[in-house]
């Protein structure tokens, strides 16, 4: 059965356009609530959101849905996605909800669901919820309607949790850190956590107004961060996205450090400290071949999955790895969290800098990336990857690459885009092959 609502990372789309409407959000609440009504205890759902204007509307709709089937609701307000996952488990809730479109502009929104263990739901569970959304649901009797309560100490709980992942014997005294919160969910918790650990903090993107989330700031627009790091003489810059499950780093020279470099640093640091499990890490098909080669030099394996941090996490659990993530900056450290957490990943990077006493520019560029190019082609409908012309272009590119590189072509799970990526030791060839495939897709 195909998926009507859920993509690779929950439900996402433009607000007030199906499926991202208040009506669908209420149906998700009713269906997910019904799915998790198990046992005779008082059932509870935790709901967090980022700072989008539409968050109020979607939150209210989901509260109506959950309470109408008998679930009590705990409202966290603006909180990072990993905080919602953590508090779902800590509060012994039956499920958790994050209302966010991550790094997308403010006019989009999304819904992510977590089980009682703090992990994102499986494909099987999401399909079951979709079936319930399409069915006639029984609403409960009036005396059993759920209640909603907003808790005021959610920020403090998450800050304490994040700080607990930083080594007890280390402090950030003497470090100047710029943190860009993308005017998103971490605009309060991230700067406070860094300050409490001793850092001198310069905070950017901490004035959300409902429409400026990810707007010229955050992990997808790091120019302001780079300029501020260099101008202020900071030791490091950290950029989060709208829901703070993604991290991009800027060294003291203003040079970018992506998720692949960060995974290499964390994995090799853990290997040296004897805490790396599974004999390697899990990454996606988009991670650079240079990362795979770097890990191989140290006897470590890199397991590749489909794009999406949920698939990374599934493979991590299957293979016993405690480090995984994506080039885009979703870093999952399962010793601490059940999903990507930009702040916690940033704290591990800072711990390595303090421990080794080296500048970020020397420590964070772990390997020379293999030339890689990714381009997106927007399409209006149909299945462009199934056309003969596109298939022929892909086959020709694979033949030309031979064993000297990789080719990844996939449909986005959240947007009407075909993503075309190629990498190889010859950058001219890589660009030529990507352009050829993109032209074929655009003409399909």
Long-range contacts (C-beta under 8 A, 24 or more apart in sequence): 1-127, 3-123, 3-126, 3-127, 3-130, 4-130, 4-134, 5-130, 5-133, 6-126, 6-127, 6-129, 6-130, 7-413, 7-414, 8-306, 8-307, 8-308, 8-310, 8-311, 8-413, 8-414, 9-102, 9-110, 9-112, 9-308, 9-309, 9-310, 9-413, 9-414, 10-98, 10-110, 10-111, 10-112, 10-113, 10-120, 11-110, 11-111, 12-101, 12-102, 12-104, 12-108, 12-109, 12-110, 12-111, 12-414, 13-108, 13-109, 13-110, 14-107, 14-108, 15-52, 15-54, 15-57, 15-58, 15-107, 15-108, 15-109, 16-54, 20-58, 20-108, 20-109, 20-110, 22-57, 22-58, 22-60, 22-61, 23-61, 24-133, 25-57, 25-58, 25-61, 25-62, 25-65, 25-111, 26-61, 26-62, 26-64, 26-65, 26-68, 27-65, 27-133, 28-62, 28-65, 28-111, 28-113, 28-129, 28-133, 29-61, 29-62, 29-63, 29-64, 29-65, 29-66, 29-68, 29-69, 29-97, 30-65, 30-66, 30-68, 30-69, 30-132, 30-133, 30-137, 30-139, 31-65, 31-129, 31-130, 31-132, 31-133, 31-137, 32-65, 32-66, 32-95, 32-97, 32-113, 32-129, 32-132, 33-65, 33-66, 33-68, 33-69, 33-70, 33-71, 34-69, 34-132, 34-137, 35-125, 35-128, 35-129, 35-132, 36-71, 36-94, 36-95, 36-116, 37-69, 37-70, 37-71, 37-94, 38-94, 42-72, 43-70, 43-71, 43-72, 43-94, 43-146, 44-71, 44-72, 44-73, 44-74, 44-91, 44-92, 44-93, 44-94, 45-71, 45-72, 45-73, 45-74, 45-93, 45-94, 45-95, 45-96, 45-97, 46-73, 46-74, 46-76, 46-84, 46-87, 46-88, 46-91, 46-93, 46-95, 46-96, 46-97, 47-73, 47-74, 47-75, 47-76, 47-84, 47-96, 47-97, 47-98, 47-99, 48-76, 48-77, 48-78, 48-79, 48-80, 48-81, 48-83, 48-84, 48-87, 48-96, 48-97, 48-98, 48-99, 48-154, 48-185, 49-76, 49-77, 49-78, 49-79, 49-98, 49-99, 49-100, 49-185, 50-78, 50-98, 50-99, 50-100, 50-101, 50-184, 50-185, 50-213, 50-242, 50-243, 51-78, 51-183, 51-184, 51-185, 51-187, 51-208, 51-210, 51-213, 51-242, 52-99, 52-100, 52-101, 52-106, 52-109, 52-210, 52-211, 52-213, 52-242, 53-106, 53-210, 53-211, 54-106, 54-107, 54-109, 55-99, 55-100, 55-109, 58-99, 58-109, 58-111, 59-99, 62-97, 62-99, 62-111, 63-148, 66-146, 67-145, 67-146, 67-147, 67-148, 68-139, 68-140, 68-145, 68-146, 69-137, 69-139, 69-140, 69-146, 70-140, 70-144, 70-145, 70-146, 71-146, 72-146, 72-147, 72-148, 72-149, 73-146, 73-147, 73-148, 73-149, 74-148, 74-149, 74-150, 74-151, 75-148, 75-149, 75-150, 75-151, 76-150, 76-151, 76-154, 77-150, 77-154, 78-184, 78-185, 78-187, 78-188, 78-208, 79-154, 79-155, 79-158, 79-185, 79-189, 80-158, 80-185, 80-186, 80-189, 80-240, 80-243, 80-244, 80-245, 80-341, 80-342, 80-343, 81-112, 81-185, 81-243, 81-244, 81-245, 81-339, 81-340, 82-244, 82-245, 82-337, 82-338, 82-339, 82-340, 82-341, 82-342, 82-343, 82-344, 83-154, 83-157, 83-158, 83-161, 83-185, 83-189, 83-244, 84-114, 85-114, 85-118, 85-119, 85-120, 85-337, 85-338, 85-339, 86-118, 86-158, 86-161, 86-337, 86-338, 87-154, 87-157, 87-158, 88-114, 88-115, 88-116, 88-118, 89-116, 89-117, 89-118, 89-338, 90-157, 92-116, 98-243, 100-185, 100-242, 100-243, 101-242, 102-241, 102-242, 102-243, 102-245, 102-246, 103-182, 103-214, 103-218, 103-219, 103-220, 103-241, 103-242, 103-246, 104-214, 104-242, 104-414, 105-213, 105-214, 105-215, 106-210, 106-211, 106-212, 106-213, 106-214, 106-215, 110-414, 114-338, 114-339, 117-338, 118-338, 118-339, 119-313, 119-338, 119-339, 120-309, 120-310, 120-313, 120-338, 120-339, 155-188, 155-189, 155-192, 158-189, 159-189, 159-192, 159-193, 159-196, 162-189, 162-193, 162-341, 162-343, 162-344, 162-347, 163-193, 163-196, 163-197, 163-347, 165-333, 165-336, 165-344, 165-347, 165-348, 166-197, 166-347, 166-350, 166-351, 167-351, 167-355, 170-351, 170-354, 170-355, 171-197, 171-198, 171-354, 172-197, 172-198, 172-199, 172-350, 172-354, 173-198, 173-199, 174-198, 175-199, 175-200, 175-235, 175-236, 175-350, 175-353, 175-354, 176-200, 176-202, 176-232, 176-233, 176-234, 176-235, 177-201, 177-202, 177-234, 177-235, 177-236, 177-237, 177-238, 177-350, 178-202, 178-203, 178-204, 178-225, 178-228, 178-229, 178-232, 178-234, 178-236, 178-237, 178-238, 178-250, 179-203, 179-204, 179-237, 179-238, 179-239, 179-240, 179-346, 180-204, 180-205, 180-217, 180-218, 180-219, 180-222, 180-224, 180-225, 180-237, 180-238, 180-239, 180-240, 181-205, 181-206, 181-217, 181-218, 181-240, 181-244, 182-213, 182-214, 182-217, 182-218, 182-219, 182-239, 182-240, 182-241, 182-242, 182-244, 183-207, 183-208, 183-209, 183-212, 183-213, 183-214, 183-215, 183-217, 183-218, 183-242, 184-208, 184-213, 184-214, 184-218, 184-240, 184-241, 184-242, 184-243, 184-244, 185-242, 185-243, 185-244, 186-240, 186-244, 186-342, 186-343, 189-244, 189-343, 190-238, 190-240, 190-244, 190-342, 190-343, 193-343, 193-347, 197-347, 199-350, 202-228, 202-232, 202-234, 204-228, 213-242, 214-241, 214-242, 218-242, 219-246, 219-247, 219-248, 219-328, 219-329, 219-342, 222-248, 222-250, 222-256, 225-250, 226-250, 226-254, 226-256, 227-254, 229-254, 230-254, 235-353, 235-359, 235-360, 236-349, 236-350, 236-353, 236-360, 238-342, 238-346, 238-349, 240-342, 240-343, 241-329, 241-342, 244-341, 244-342, 244-343, 245-309, 245-330, 245-339, 245-340, 245-341, 245-342, 246-328, 246-329, 246-330, 246-340, 246-342, 247-329, 247-331, 247-342, 247-343, 247-345, 247-346, 248-329, 249-346, 249-349, 249-360, 249-364, 251-359, 251-360, 251-361, 251-364, 251-365, 252-359, 252-360, 252-361, 253-361, 255-361, 255-365, 257-360, 257-364, 257-365, 258-327, 258-328, 258-329, 259-287, 259-325, 259-326, 259-327, 259-328, 259-329, 259-330, 259-331, 260-287, 260-288, 260-290, 260-291, 260-327, 260-369, 261-291, 261-364, 261-365, 261-366, 261-367, 262-325, 262-329, 262-331, 262-345, 262-349, 262-364, 263-287, 263-291, 263-323, 263-324, 263-325, 263-331, 264-291, 264-294, 264-295, 264-366, 264-367, 265-349, 265-352, 265-363, 265-364, 265-366, 266-323, 266-331, 266-333, 266-345, 266-348, 266-349, 266-352, 267-295, 267-300, 267-323, 268-298, 268-300, 268-366, 269-348, 269-352, 269-355, 270-322, 270-323, 271-298, 271-300, 275-322, 275-335, 276-300, 276-322, 276-323, 277-320, 277-321, 277-322, 278-316, 278-319, 278-320, 278-321, 278-322, 279-321, 280-321, 281-321, 281-323, 281-324, 281-325, 282-312, 282-315, 282-316, 282-319, 282-321, 282-323, 282-324, 282-325, 283-312, 283-324, 283-325, 283-326, 283-327, 284-308, 284-311, 284-312, 284-326, 284-327, 285-406, 285-408, 285-410, 286-326, 286-327, 286-328, 286-374, 286-408, 286-421, 287-326, 287-327, 288-327, 288-369, 288-370, 288-372, 288-423, 289-370, 289-372, 289-405, 289-406, 289-423, 290-367, 290-368, 290-369, 290-370, 291-367, 291-369, 293-367, 293-370, 294-366, 294-367, 306-410, 307-410, 307-413, 308-413, 309-339, 309-340, 313-338, 313-339, 370-405, 370-423, 370-424, 370-425, 371-423, 371-424, 371-425, 371-426, 371-427, 371-430, 372-421, 372-422, 372-423, 372-430, 373-421, 373-422, 373-423, 373-427, 373-430, 373-431, 373-434, 374-419, 374-420, 374-421, 374-434, 375-419, 375-420, 375-421, 375-434, 375-435, 375-438, 376-412, 376-417, 376-418, 376-419, 376-420, 377-417, 377-418, 377-420, 377-438, 377-441, 377-442, 378-415, 378-416, 378-417, 379-416, 379-417, 379-418, 379-441, 379-442, 379-444, 380-416, 381-416, 382-444, 384-418, 384-441, 384-444, 385-409, 385-411, 385-418, 385-441, 387-440, 387-444, 389-440, 389-443, 389-444, 390-437, 390-440, 390-441, 390-444, 392-440, 393-436, 393-437, 393-439, 393-440, 394-437, 396-436, 397-422, 397-433, 397-436, 397-437, 400-429, 400-433, 401-429, 401-433, 405-429, 405-430, 407-433, 409-437
